[in-house]
Amino acid sequence: MRRRDFMIGSAALTSGIGTLGLTGRGRGEDDHRLHLHGACGATYASPQDAMLAAPETIAYVPAIRVGTGVNKPDYLATIDVDPKSSSYGKIIHRLEMPHVGDELHHFGWNACSSCHGDPTKSRRFIVLPGLHSSRIHIVDVIDPRAPKLFKVIEGDEIKRRTQLSAPHTVHCLPDGRIMVSMLGDAQGRAPGGFLLLDEKFEIAGRWEKESAAMKFSYDYWYQPRHNVMVSSQWAAPNTVRQGFKLEDVKAGKYGQSIDFWDWEQRTIAQSIDLGGEGLIPLEVRFHHDPNSVHGFVGAALSSSMWHWYRADGRWQADKVIQVEPVEVDGWPFPVPGLITDLVLSLDDRWLYFSNWLHGDIRQYDMLDPANPKLTGQLWLGGVLQKGGRQGPHTLEGGPQMLQLSLDGRRLYVTNSLYSAWDDQFYPDLAKRGAYMLQVDCDTQQGGLKLNETFHVDFAKEPHGPVRAHEIRFPGGDCTSDIWV
C-alpha cells in the first residue's frame, strides 16, 4: 500500500483521531484534545485535527549573539508559555551551540504532518541551521523542556559536497528526508538551491535537477497533490551580509519573482515576475488544505501581499494588499511597511503579517482569498512610534517573526530580522535585546489584543542582550506542518 493511501485510509478509519490514538471508542472534546497532544512527537491527520490539539506549553526560539559584541555562541532558548505555570514567560533552558558566529535563524523538524500515518516517524529532532556558518545542528527534544545537541553537520562539508551555503527554510518531506533551502553557492553567490538530508541526518545531495533557471533562493512550500513547490527570492548571502543598500535593488541584486516547480521533475515549470510592486518576495504560504491551489507571498520592500492560484493550467499571482509608505523625519525616502513575515491559520481563514519598519501586525479575513478584509491591527514598536511600550517595557525594533497556535487563538511575536539589518535600522536592538510577545486573536469577529501578562525580555540574558528570531512548538505549528 502506498504511503498516501495508508494515510487517507487511516484518517477515515480513526474518524479524525490523532497519531497517539489506540481505540475507536467515543471521546469528549477535552479527552480528544489531550489524546492528540499526548507527546511532543504528535502529528495530525488533517489541519482540523491539529486545531483540536491541547494548547502549547513550550516554545523554542533561537537566541542570537552575532553582532551584539559578545564573543560567545548562539543558543536555543526553551520558553515556558503555559499561563498556569510558575515560570510562565521565562526561559527555562538554554542549549548553547558549539561554535561562535552561526546566526541561528529559521529552523524546522525532522518530521511533521506530511509524515502522519508512518509509525517510524516522530517529531523529535529540531533541524537548526546557522545562516552565517552554514552549519546545521540537529537537536534532540525527547525531553521537551531540556533539548540536547545530537549532531552537527559542518558548513564546510556541506559546501564541499553540494556547493551550497547559507541554509534557510527547513521542511521534512513525505518520504522522511529533510529539505533545506540554501541562499547561495559555496562562495556565497546566488542562486543557491536545495539541500537534502536523509533520515540519519547525512548529506544526501541536492534536490533540484538543475538550477539554471533560478535567480535567487529563500523560502519554499510544497503541495504534492498539485505536483508543485513554490519558492521565493531574497538575495545572495554576499549581498545581504553587507546590509541593505537601495542601489543593490536597482542593480538587480534582489529578487522580485516566485518560482513554481514541477514537484516530480524537480525543475522550474513557471516563474512569475512580480515587478516593481513585488520587490523582495520573502515568506510563502500555501493553504494548509492540501487540495487547495491558493497561497500567499509577502513582498517585503514593496510592502505588498500577493495571492497566487492556478487557473486554466497556469499559475497566476495578483496583488491583494498594499501597505503604503509613510514620510518620516530623517528618512531620505518614504518608509515602507516592510512585510517580513506572514502566517495563515490552520483553517485558512485568517492571515497575519508584520510590518517590521512601520511597527504593526495586521489580521485579515481571508474567506475570499482574492479579497482580504482587514479585521485587526496592533502597534508594537517600529519607526512610526505608535506602540512603543508594554507596561514597563520599551518595545525596541518592530514586530517581525510570527507564530500562531494550532487553534489560531494566540499569535507569538519576536522582533529581530537579521543582524546586519537590525544594526542598520534598529541599532539599539543589539544593546537592549529582543522581545517575545503574545497576542490574543479573535477568531470569530476578528481583532487583536496584546497579552499584557506575557513578555520575554532577552535583554537580561547571561552575558548580555541577545536577538530572538523564529518560534516553534513541540506539538507543531502553523508554518512547519504540511499535509499531503
Long-range contacts (C-beta under 8 A, 24 or more apart in sequence): 3-117, 3-118, 3-174, 3-175, 4-174, 4-484, 6-117, 6-118, 7-45, 7-116, 7-117, 7-484, 10-45, 10-116, 10-117, 11-45, 11-46, 11-117, 14-45, 16-45, 16-46, 16-48, 16-49, 16-52, 17-45, 17-49, 18-42, 18-43, 18-44, 18-45, 18-49, 18-52, 18-53, 19-43, 19-44, 19-116, 37-475, 40-123, 40-124, 40-141, 40-142, 40-144, 40-474, 40-475, 41-111, 41-122, 41-123, 41-124, 42-123, 42-475, 42-476, 43-111, 43-112, 43-113, 43-115, 43-116, 43-121, 43-123, 43-476, 43-481, 44-113, 44-116, 44-476, 44-481, 45-113, 45-116, 45-117, 46-483, 47-288, 47-289, 47-346, 47-347, 47-348, 47-481, 47-483, 48-346, 48-347, 50-113, 50-346, 50-406, 50-476, 50-481, 51-346, 51-347, 51-406, 51-407, 51-408, 52-407, 53-406, 53-407, 53-475, 53-476, 54-475, 55-82, 55-405, 55-407, 55-410, 56-81, 56-405, 56-406, 56-410, 56-473, 56-474, 56-475, 56-477, 57-81, 57-82, 57-85, 58-82, 58-144, 58-145, 58-473, 58-474, 59-403, 59-412, 59-436, 59-471, 59-472, 59-473, 60-107, 60-126, 60-141, 60-147, 60-471, 60-472, 60-473, 60-474, 61-414, 61-436, 61-456, 61-468, 61-469, 61-470, 61-471, 61-472, 62-104, 62-105, 62-107, 62-128, 62-468, 62-469, 62-470, 63-94, 63-104, 63-458, 63-461, 63-466, 63-467, 63-468, 64-103, 64-104, 64-105, 64-416, 64-419, 64-466, 64-467, 64-468, 64-469, 65-100, 65-463, 65-466, 65-467, 66-101, 66-102, 66-103, 66-132, 66-419, 66-467, 67-419, 67-420, 67-422, 67-423, 67-430, 67-467, 68-430, 68-431, 68-464, 68-465, 68-466, 68-467, 69-430, 69-464, 70-463, 70-464, 70-466, 71-100, 72-96, 72-100, 72-463, 73-97, 73-98, 73-99, 73-100, 73-102, 74-102, 74-103, 74-104, 74-130, 74-466, 75-104, 76-104, 76-126, 76-128, 76-139, 76-147, 77-468, 78-144, 78-145, 78-146, 78-147, 79-436, 79-456, 81-412, 81-438, 81-454, 83-453, 83-454, 88-453, 88-454, 89-453, 89-454, 89-455, 89-456, 90-456, 91-456, 91-461, 92-145, 93-145, 93-146, 93-147, 94-462, 95-139, 95-147, 95-148, 95-149, 97-130, 97-135, 97-137, 97-149, 98-149, 98-152, 99-133, 99-135, 101-130, 101-132, 101-133, 102-130, 102-131, 102-132, 102-133, 102-135, 102-137, 103-130, 103-131, 103-132, 103-133, 103-418, 103-419, 104-128, 104-129, 104-130, 104-131, 104-469, 105-129, 105-130, 105-131, 105-168, 105-418, 105-469, 105-470, 106-168, 106-169, 106-170, 106-469, 106-470, 107-170, 107-470, 107-472, 108-169, 108-170, 108-171, 108-172, 108-178, 108-472, 108-480, 109-170, 109-172, 109-472, 109-476, 109-480, 110-138, 110-172, 110-178, 110-199, 110-201, 111-172, 111-176, 112-171, 112-172, 112-476, 112-480, 112-481, 112-482, 113-476, 113-481, 113-482, 113-483, 114-171, 114-172, 114-173, 114-174, 114-481, 114-482, 114-483, 114-484, 115-172, 115-174, 115-176, 116-483, 118-176, 120-176, 121-176, 123-474, 123-475, 123-476, 125-150, 125-201, 126-472, 127-170, 127-178, 127-180, 127-197, 127-201, 129-167, 129-168, 129-170, 129-180, 130-155, 130-167, 131-166, 131-167, 131-168, 131-183, 131-237, 131-418, 132-166, 132-241, 134-158, 134-159, 134-164, 134-165, 134-166, 134-167, 136-167, 136-180, 136-197, 138-201, 141-474, 144-474, 150-201, 151-201, 153-197, 153-201, 153-203, 157-203, 158-195, 158-203, 159-186, 160-186, 161-203, 161-205, 162-193, 162-195, 162-203, 162-205, 162-206, 164-192, 164-193, 164-195, 164-206, 165-192, 165-237, 166-192, 166-237, 167-195, 168-217, 168-218, 168-219, 169-218, 169-219, 169-220, 170-480, 171-220, 171-221, 171-222, 171-480, 171-482, 173-222, 174-224, 174-484, 177-204, 179-207, 179-220, 181-217, 181-218, 181-219, 181-220, 181-231, 182-217, 183-216, 183-217, 183-218, 183-234, 183-235, 183-236, 183-237, 183-240, 184-217, 184-236, 184-237, 184-238, 187-238, 188-236, 188-237, 188-238, 188-241, 189-236, 189-237, 189-238, 190-214, 190-215, 190-216, 190-217, 190-235, 190-236, 190-239, 191-215, 191-216, 191-217, 191-236, 192-216, 192-217, 192-236, 193-217, 194-220, 207-266, 208-261, 208-266, 208-267, 209-265, 209-266, 209-267, 210-267, 213-259, 213-267, 213-268, 213-271, 214-259, 214-268, 215-255, 215-257, 216-254, 216-255, 218-255, 218-281, 218-282, 219-282, 219-283, 219-284, 220-284, 221-284, 221-285, 221-286, 221-295, 221-482, 222-263, 222-286, 222-482, 223-263, 223-286, 223-290, 223-292, 223-293, 223-482, 223-484, 224-263, 224-290, 224-484, 225-290, 225-291, 225-484, 226-263, 226-293, 226-310, 227-262, 227-263, 227-264, 228-260, 228-261, 228-262, 228-263, 228-269, 228-315, 229-260, 229-261, 229-263, 230-258, 230-259, 230-260, 230-261, 230-284, 230-286, 230-295, 230-297, 230-308, 231-258, 231-259, 231-261, 231-284, 232-258, 232-259, 232-281, 232-282, 232-283, 232-284, 232-297, 233-257, 233-258, 233-259, 233-280, 233-281, 234-280, 234-282, 235-280, 240-418, 240-420, 240-421, 241-420, 242-420, 243-420, 243-421, 243-423, 243-424, 244-421, 244-424, 244-425, 246-333, 249-279, 249-280, 249-301, 254-279, 254-280, 254-301, 255-280, 255-281, 256-280, 256-281, 256-299, 257-281, 258-284, 258-297, 258-306, 258-308, 258-317, 260-315, 270-314, 270-315, 272-308, 272-315, 272-316, 272-317, 274-299, 274-302, 274-306, 274-317, 274-319, 276-302, 277-302, 277-304, 277-319, 277-322, 278-302, 278-304, 278-306, 278-317, 278-319, 281-306, 282-339, 282-340, 282-341, 283-340, 283-341, 283-342, 285-342, 285-343, 285-344, 285-479, 286-482, 287-344, 287-348, 287-369, 288-344, 288-346, 288-347, 288-348, 288-478, 288-481, 288-482, 288-483, 289-348, 289-483, 290-482, 290-483, 290-484, 292-348, 294-348, 294-369, 296-342, 296-344, 296-351, 296-369, 298-339, 298-340, 298-341, 298-342, 298-353, 299-339, 300-336, 300-338, 300-339, 300-340, 301-336, 301-338, 302-336, 303-336, 303-337, 303-338, 303-339, 303-355, 304-339, 305-339, 305-342, 305-351, 305-353, 305-372, 307-369, 307-370, 309-369, 309-370, 318-370, 320-369, 320-370, 320-371, 320-372, 321-364, 321-372, 323-355, 323-358, 326-358, 326-384, 328-383, 328-384, 331-383, 335-383, 335-384, 338-398, 340-400, 340-401, 340-417, 341-400, 341-401, 341-402, 342-402, 343-402, 343-403, 343-404, 343-411, 343-478, 343-479, 344-478, 345-404, 345-408, 345-443, 345-478, 346-406, 346-408, 346-478, 347-408, 349-408, 349-443, 350-375, 350-408, 350-441, 350-443, 350-446, 352-402, 352-404, 352-411, 352-441, 353-402, 354-398, 354-399, 354-400, 354-401, 354-402, 354-413, 355-382, 355-398, 355-399, 356-382, 356-397, 356-398, 356-399, 356-400, 356-415, 356-417, 356-425, 357-382, 357-383, 357-398, 357-425, 358-382, 358-383, 358-384, 358-398, 359-383, 359-384, 359-385, 359-386, 359-387, 359-398, 359-399, 360-384, 360-386, 360-387, 360-399, 361-399, 361-402, 361-411, 361-413, 361-439, 361-448, 363-441, 363-446, 363-447, 363-448, 365-446, 373-446, 375-442, 375-445, 375-446, 375-447, 376-441, 376-442, 376-446, 376-447, 376-448, 377-448, 378-439, 378-448, 378-449, 378-450, 380-413, 380-415, 380-437, 380-450, 381-415, 383-425, 390-435, 390-437, 390-450, 390-452, 390-455, 391-452, 391-455, 393-435, 393-455, 393-457, 394-432, 395-435, 395-437, 396-426, 396-428, 396-429, 396-432, 396-433, 396-434, 396-435, 397-422, 397-426, 397-429, 397-434, 397-435, 398-426, 399-437, 400-469, 401-468, 401-469, 401-470, 401-471, 402-471, 403-470, 403-471, 403-472, 403-473, 403-477, 403-478, 403-479, 404-441, 404-477, 404-478, 404-479, 405-473, 405-477, 405-478, 406-473, 406-475, 406-476, 406-477, 406-478, 408-441, 408-443, 408-478, 409-440, 409-441, 409-443, 410-438, 410-439, 410-440, 410-441, 410-451, 411-438, 411-439, 411-440, 411-441, 411-448, 412-436, 412-437, 412-438, 412-439, 412-471, 413-437, 413-438, 413-439, 414-468, 414-469, 414-470, 414-471, 415-468, 416-467, 416-468, 416-469, 419-467, 422-467, 429-467, 430-465, 430-467, 431-465, 432-459, 432-465, 433-457, 433-458, 433-459, 433-460, 433-461, 433-464, 433-465, 433-466, 433-467, 434-458, 434-459, 434-465, 434-466, 434-467, 434-468, 435-468, 436-468, 436-471
